[in-house]
């Protein structure tokens, strides 16, 4: 028997679900794009399956909104960086400079 009881995989899954339903979302602000989009896709899949209790659905939906905003923010920063490179004063890239994105 493991530390998690007779069915450790089920317990680990439940722990991950609780972590995902955490509504603080403080970690989202530091999350890289790839991780945020991956978690957002997982939330969408779970909600589409319709097997989540109402309270948890609301909690993970709210987290999904935070993840969506994070992905949009990172995408805007990437687009601005590419635009800055391509919109040089002479029309050609001359390198990179620190980007001031709010």
Phi, psi and omega in degrees: 000141181266176177301331183269010178093197186290337181233080185297327181294320178295317180296318179297319178298317180295322178296317178298319180296320178296316179300318180294330183277359179300122185269000180294321176059014179298325181292336183298325183294343179252001188282135174290159184306312186299319180291319180296316181292323179297314179293322178298317178298322178296317179297315179301315180300315181297318180292321179295327178292334177070022182255021183250137178299156185305309182299317179292324177301315180297315182297314182285333174297315179298319177296320178301321177298318178297318179296319179299315178298320179297315179298318178297319179298313181294324178295316179299319179297318179294317179297318179297322179294317178295318179297321180296320179294316184280342182257038176298157184298333179256005176085011177224153179291138178239007181132199180236152177229159175303138183259127177262088178250127181296000000 
